[in-house]
Amino acid sequence: MNERSKDAIKTILKQQNFEPGHPGPLLLNAQALIDALATGVPTTSKYFALPIRCLADLNERLDSPIAHKMKRPQLKSFPTLMGLFLLLRASGLAVGETKPKRVVMIDPEMREKWEELNPTEQYMSLMDTWWTKVNWTILGERDQFGVQLQSDTRSLYYQLSRQPTAVDADLLFYGYHQRTVATLLEQFGWIKVAYASNAEEGKVADIQSVETTKFGDAMFEALGGIIGSRDRDESPVQKELKPMFPAWKNSLLPAEQPFREGRYKLKLSWSKVWRRLEAPATTSLEDITGLLLAAFDFEQDHLYRLDYRDPSGREVFVEDPRYREGELFADEVLLGEVPLGEGDSMGLLFDFGDSWRFTITIESIDESETDDFEPAITASHGEAPKQYEYDDDDW
């Protein structure tokens, strides 16, 4: 990757055309997937992943389908579909619904917003999503800090920028994570990828060659140290790039989650032991945690972390206020702000050493009751476990 002056970078970026098919097939393929999922596709996946039976057909809808000879492919077999799915989920375009049946579909309101954007705005909205919101937790994988995909992207791009165009696929693309990262770079036009025209039995076609593009180099340099970071008020990607693209006036923004008033009935459980808590929507997650631990007779002298999945499928972490790093803190998040419904759960990890893992399940929300009241434990089952296996007199 050749280092360029800021003026040279601006020149390359300002000259770029973002009509469908440029600088990569992103908008063509995203639209193909949006159309295919418009009314919903049944899925049994816990994470609302694209169903196996549809993958071969969806692959054929793409601008450049990947050759394969697989009888029962999985989503990770088609890295282009996997990358596009992550983008649509993280952006809020693709959502999971459980009633009347479990489907992955395109949110009608989000599609309407999408269609109101011009090509530059569509491209940049998805790129902003890719660089700050997409992570592997959408598909149920662990990603402690939520930036592993972006780290993988930076690492692969630096490797490619220092390699000849002919690549050793086994070396650079040894797993589906790397292949997904490569196809995302290709979709956005940051690299060009050539696949074999045929595939071996039971496999997908190999990547034969890869080359970076001037546009990709310029974008990479312009983004600098931005990686998986987004504050509540402004995306760092927008702050850095919007001035270079006059046509980028609007962005695809997910619907705001309304505050949900009411009386919450929560089941606080560990193994087969549980306590029931009733609390108003205005109760903070810090207070919920304190009440749970008190109900289990635990000393609250250790840090904790709460986690749940937002509507895009991403794993969200809410930190103990005593912990200085994070985006969300338990004393700042109210129960009514958590984007979960009846039957959904949050996890609570208490004491990072002993790793006590509790589950907080929303049993019901009575939205007709909006008056404030003191949270209270209303039922219990089972004897609470001992927090420590030793007595005060033990040394």
For each residue, the residues with C-beta under 8 A, 3 or more apart:
1: 157 158 161 162 212 217 220 221
2: 217
3: 221
4: 8 9 12 217 218 221
5: 8 9
6: 9 10
7: 10 11
8: 4 5 11 12 218
9: 4 5 6 12 13 218 221 222
10: 6 7 13 14 244
11: 7 8 14 15
12: 4 8 9 15 16 214 215 218
13: 9 10 16 215 218 219 222 241 244 245
14: 10 11 244 245
15: 11 12
16: 12 13 22 23 215
17: 22 23
18: 22 23 27 119 120 122 123 124 247
19: 22 119
20: 27 28 31 119
21: 25 27 28 63
22: 16 17 18 19 189
23: 16 17 18 188 189 190 213 215
24: 186 187 188 189 190
25: 21 28 29 62 63 64 186 187
26: 29 30 123 126 187 188 189
27: 18 20 21 30 31 119 122 123
28: 20 21 25 31 32 63
29: 25 26 32 33 62 63 80 84 187
30: 26 27 33 34 84 87 88 122 126
31: 20 27 28 34 35
32: 28 29 35 36 58 61 62 63
33: 29 30 36 37 58 61 81 84 85 88
34: 30 31 37 38 88 93 106 111 114
35: 31 32 38
36: 32 33 41 54 57 58 61
37: 33 34 40 41 88 94 104 105 106
38: 34 35 105 106 111
39: 105
40: 37 97 103 104 105
41: 36 37 50 51 54 103 104 105
42: 51 101 102 103
43: 48 49 50 51 96 102 103 104
44: 51 102
45: 48 49 51 104
46: 140
47: 96 138 139 140 313
48: 43 45 89 94 95 96 102 103 104 313
49: 43 45 75 85 104 139
50: 41 43 54 55 58 75 81 85 104
51: 41 42 43 44 45 54 55
52: 55 72 73 74 75
53:
54: 36 41 50 51 57 58
55: 50 51 52 58 59 73 74 75 77 78 81
56: 59 60 68 70 73
57: 36 54 60 61
58: 32 33 36 50 54 55 61 62 78 81
59: 55 56 62 65 66 68 78 80 81
60: 56 57 65
61: 32 33 36 57 58 65
62: 25 29 32 58 59 65 66 80 81
63: 21 25 28 29 32
64: 25 195
65: 59 60 61 62
66: 59 62 78 79 80 195 204 205
67: 195 196 197 198 199 204 205
68: 56 59 73 77 78 199 203 204 205
69: 199 200 201 202 203
70: 56 73 77 199 202 203 204
71: 202
72: 52
73: 52 55 56 68 70 77 78 204
74: 52 55 77
75: 49 50 52 55 78 81 82 85 139
76: 79 82 176 180
77: 55 68 70 73 74 176 204
78: 55 58 59 66 68 73 75 81 82 204
79: 66 76 82 83 176 179 180 182 183
80: 29 59 62 66 83 84 183 186 187
81: 33 50 55 58 59 62 75 78 84 85
82: 75 76 78 79 85 86 139 176 180 183
83: 79 80 86 87 180 181 183 184 187
84: 29 30 33 80 81 87 88 187
85: 33 49 50 75 81 82 88 89 94
86: 82 83 89 90 134 138 139 149 180 184
87: 30 83 84 90 91 126 129 130 134 184
88: 30 33 34 37 84 85 91 93 94 106
89: 48 85 86 93 94 95 138 312 313
90: 86 87 129 130 133 134 135 138 312 313 314
91: 87 88 94 110 125 126 129 133 252 254 312
92: 95 107 110 252 254 255 311 312
93: 34 88 89 106 107 110 111 114 252
94: 37 48 85 88 89 91 104 105 106 107
95: 48 89 92 104 105 106 107 110 311 312
96: 43 47 48 102 103 104 105 313
97: 40 102 103 104 105
98: 101 102
99:
100:
101: 42 98
102: 42 43 44 48 96 97 98
103: 40 41 42 43 48 96 97
104: 37 40 41 43 45 48 49 50 94 95 96 97
105: 37 38 39 40 41 94 95 96 97
106: 34 37 38 88 93 94 95 110 111
107: 92 93 94 95 110 111 255
108: 111 112
109: 112 113 255
110: 91 92 93 95 106 107 113 114 252 254 255
111: 34 38 93 106 107 108 114 115
112: 108 109 115 116
113: 109 110 116 117 252 253
114: 34 93 110 111 117 122 252
115: 111 112
116: 112 113 250
117: 113 114 121 122 125 250 251 252
118: 121 122 247
119: 18 19 20 27 122 123
120: 18 123 124 245 247 248
121: 117 118 124 125 247 248 249 250 251 252
122: 18 27 30 114 117 118 119 125 126 252
123: 18 26 27 119 120 126 127 188
124: 18 120 121 127 128 238 241 242 245 248 251
125: 91 117 121 122 128 129 251 252
126: 26 30 87 91 122 123 129 130 188 252
127: 123 124 130 131 188 237
128: 124 125 131 132 133 235 237 238 251
129: 87 90 91 125 126 132 133 134 252
130: 87 90 126 127 133 134 184 188
131: 127 128 134 150 223 226 227 228 237
132: 128 129 226 228 229 230 235 236 237
133: 90 91 128 129 130 230 312 314
134: 86 87 90 129 130 131 138 149 150
135: 90 138 143 146 147 148 149 228 314 315
136: 139 141 142 143 148 149 177
137: 140 141 142 143 146 309 313 314 315
138: 47 86 89 90 134 135 312 313 314
139: 47 49 75 82 86 136 313
140: 46 47 137
141: 136 137
142: 136 137
143: 135 136 137 146 147 148 149 315
144:
145: 148 228
146: 135 137 143 228 314 315 317
147: 135 143 150 151 227 228 229
148: 135 136 143 145 151 152
149: 86 134 135 136 143 152 153 177 181 228
150: 131 134 147 153 154 227 228
151: 147 148 154 155 227 228
152: 148 149 155 156 177 178 181
153: 149 150 156 157 181 184 185
154: 150 151 157 158 227
155: 151 152 158 159
156: 152 153 159 160 172 178 181 182 185
157: 1 153 154 160 161 185 190 191 212 216 220
158: 1 154 155 161 162
159: 155 156 162 163 172
160: 156 157 163 167 172 191 210 211 212
161: 1 157 158 212 217
162: 1 158 159
163: 159 160 167 172 210
164: 167
165: 209 210 211
166: 208 209
167: 160 163 164 171 172 173 207 208 209 210
168: 171 172
169: 172 173 206 207 208
170: 173 174
171: 167 168 174
172: 156 159 160 163 167 168 169 178 182 210
173: 167 169 170 178 179 182 207
174: 170 171 178
175: 178 179
176: 76 77 79 82 179 180
177: 136 149 152 180 181
178: 152 156 172 173 174 175 181 182
179: 79 173 175 176 182 183 207
180: 76 79 82 83 86 176 177 183 184
181: 83 149 152 153 156 177 178 184 185
182: 79 156 172 173 178 179 185 186 191 193 207 210
183: 79 80 82 83 179 180 186 187 193
184: 83 86 87 130 153 180 181 187 188
185: 153 156 157 181 182 188 190 191 216
186: 24 25 80 182 183 189 190 191 192 193
187: 24 25 26 29 80 83 84 183 184
188: 23 24 26 123 126 127 130 184 185 216 219
189: 22 23 24 26 186 213 215 216
190: 23 24 157 185 186 212 213 215 216 219 220
191: 157 160 182 185 186 210 211 212 213 216
192: 186 210 211 213
193: 182 183 186 207 209 210
194: 207 208 209 210
195: 64 66 67 205 206 207 208
196: 67 199 205 206 207 208
197: 67 205
198: 67 205
199: 67 68 69 70 196 203 204 205 206
200: 69 203
201: 69
202: 69 70 71
203: 68 69 70 199 200 206
204: 66 67 68 70 73 77 78 199
205: 66 67 68 195 196 197 198 199
206: 169 195 196 199 203
207: 167 169 173 179 182 193 194 195 196 210
208: 166 167 169 194 195 196
209: 165 166 167 193 194
210: 160 163 165 167 172 182 191 192 193 194 207
211: 160 165 191 192
212: 1 157 160 161 190 191 216 217
213: 23 189 190 191 192 216 217
214: 12 217 218
215: 12 13 16 23 189 190 218 219
216: 157 185 188 189 190 191 212 213 219 220
217: 1 2 4 161 212 213 214 220 221
218: 4 8 9 12 13 214 215 221 222
219: 13 188 190 215 216 222 223
220: 1 157 190 216 217 223
221: 1 3 4 9 217 218 224
222: 9 13 218 219 240 241 244
223: 131 219 220 226 237 240 241
224: 221 240
225:
226: 131 132 223 229 236 237 240
227: 131 147 150 151 154
228: 131 132 135 145 146 147 149 150 151
229: 132 147 226 236
230: 132 133 235 236
231: 234 236
232: 327
233:
234: 231 238 239
235: 128 132 230 238 239 251
236: 132 226 229 230 231 239 240
237: 127 128 131 132 223 226 240 241
238: 124 128 234 235 241 242 251
239: 234 235 236 242
240: 222 223 224 226 236 237
241: 13 124 222 223 237 238 244 245 248
242: 124 238 239 245 248
243:
244: 10 13 14 222 241
245: 13 14 120 124 241 242 248
246:
247: 18 118 120 121
248: 120 121 124 241 242 245 251
249: 121
250: 116 117 121
251: 117 121 124 125 128 235 238 248
252: 91 92 93 110 113 114 117 121 122 125 126 129
253: 113
254: 91 92 110 311 312
255: 92 107 109 110
256:
257: 311 337 339
258:
259: 281 334 336 337
260: 281 336 337 365 367
261: 281 336 367 370
262: 280 281 336 365 366 367 368 369 370
263: 278 279 280 365 366 369 373
264: 278 279 280 281 283 335 362 364 365
265: 276 277 278 362 363 364 365 366
266: 276 277 278 279 288 360 361 362 363
267: 274 275 276 277 359 360 361 363
268: 274 275 276 277 292 295 296 358 359 360
269: 272 273 274 275 358 359 361
270: 273 274 296 356 357 358 359 384 385
271: 382 385
272: 269 381 382
273: 269 270 296 381 382 383 384 385
274: 267 268 269 270 380 381 382
275: 267 268 269 292 295 296 377 379 380 381
276: 265 266 267 268 363 377 378 379 380
277: 265 266 267 268 288 291 292 295 375 376 377 378
278: 263 264 265 266 375 376 378
279: 263 264 266 283 287 288 291 335 375 376
280: 262 263 264 283 335 371 372 373 375
281: 259 260 261 262 264 334 335 336
282: 334 335 336 372
283: 264 279 280 287 288 334 335 375
284: 287 288 330 331 332 333 334 335
285: 288 289 306 318 330 331 333 334 335 338
286: 289 290 321 329 330 331
287: 279 283 284 290 291 375
288: 266 277 279 283 284 285 291 292 335 360 375
289: 285 286 292 293 304 306 330 348 350
290: 286 287 293 294 300
291: 277 279 287 288 294 295 375 377
292: 268 275 277 288 289 295 296 348 358 360
293: 289 290 296 298 300 350
294: 290 291 297 298 300
295: 268 275 277 291 292 377 380 384
296: 268 270 273 275 292 293 358 384 385 387
297: 294 384 387
298: 293 294 350 356 384 387
299: 387
300: 290 293 294
301:
302: 350 351 352 353 354
303: 320 322 323 351 352
304: 289 320 330 348 349 350 351
305: 317 318 319 320 323 348 349 352
306: 285 289 317 318 330 346 347 348 349 360
307: 315 316 317 318 346 347 349
308: 315 316 318 338 339 340 344 345 346 347
309: 137 313 314 315 316
310: 313 314 316 339
311: 92 95 254 257 339
312: 89 90 91 92 95 133 138 254
313: 47 48 89 90 96 137 138 139 309 310
314: 90 133 135 137 138 146 309 310
315: 135 137 143 146 307 308 309
316: 307 308 309 310 328
317: 146 305 306 307 326 327 328
318: 285 305 306 307 308 326 328 329 330 333
319: 305 323 325 326 328 329 330
320: 303 304 305 323 329 330
321: 286 329 330 331 332
322: 303
323: 303 305 319 320 326 329
324:
325: 319
326: 317 318 319 323 329
327: 232 317
328: 316 317 318 319 332 333
329: 286 318 319 320 321 323 326 332 333
330: 284 285 286 289 304 306 318 319 320 321 333
331: 284 285 286 321
332: 284 321 328 329
333: 284 285 318 328 329 330 337 338
334: 259 281 282 283 284 285 337 338
335: 264 279 280 281 282 283 284 285 288 338
336: 259 260 261 262 281 282
337: 257 259 260 333 334
338: 285 308 333 334 335 346
339: 257 308 310 311
340: 308 344 345 346 362
341: 344 362 365
342: 362 363 364 365
343: 361 362 363
344: 308 340 341 361 362
345: 308 340 359 360 361 362
346: 306 307 308 338 340 359 360
347: 306 307 308 357 358 359 360
348: 289 292 304 305 306 357 358 359 360
349: 304 305 306 307 352 355 356 357
350: 289 293 298 302 304 356 357 358
351: 302 303 304 354 355 356
352: 302 303 305 349 355
353: 302
354: 302 351 387
355: 349 351 352
356: 270 298 349 350 351 387
357: 270 347 348 349 350
358: 268 269 270 292 296 347 348 350
359: 267 268 269 270 345 346 347 348
360: 266 267 268 288 292 306 345 346 347 348
361: 266 267 269 343 344 345
362: 264 265 266 340 341 342 343 344 345 365
363: 265 266 267 276 342 343
364: 264 265 342
365: 260 262 263 264 265 341 342 362
366: 262 263 265 369
367: 260 261 262 370
368: 262
369: 262 263 366
370: 261 262 367
371: 280
372: 280 282
373: 263 280
374:
375: 277 278 279 280 283 287 288 291
376: 277 278 279
377: 275 276 277 291 295 380
378: 276 277 278
379: 275 276
380: 274 275 276 295 377
381: 272 273 274 275
382: 271 272 273 274
383: 273
384: 270 273 295 296 297 298
385: 270 271 273 296
386: 389
387: 296 297 298 299 354 356
388:
389: 386
390: 394
391: 394
392:
393:
394: 390 391
395:
